[in-house]
């Protein structure tokens, strides 16, 4: 009995690494999961990026947030913070898209609601901006978050402006006879 040479048609079973590669390519796992990055590590990076954003190192923060969104594309917070960095750079269309994606993942993300609301106001879409601010405040009625405090201040300012405009218009209208 002679030994047969191994067939060239048979492939060895895929290794664990190759299976993970395929799952990543198919979108079944995120880059962060593929790289075995714990959520706590990702959030430490987010904290660092947020601190960079606060001290004016916006481009560095933006780069980190882009990486976090790539590593964990289903995390609403990372999309929201990416939007905040983009907004700081006055890249409003991209920021709006990031806030939209954040809200698709978590419709109650108050920070994303306020960010999107601010962009709505910049675009002149006051009703949509007011709706976003109102939703953010409903989610945080005690105004614990800075973004919700900002939304409340904007609502008060807009109401004061509307009241003042109405008074001016009324003063210019001649009395009826």
PyMOL commands that set and color helices and strands:
alter all, ss='L'
color gray80, all
select helices_A, chain A and resi 16-25+31-34+39-54+58-71+76-88+92-105+110-122+126-139+146-172
alter helices_A, ss='H'
color red, helices_A
deselect
rebuild
show_as cartoon
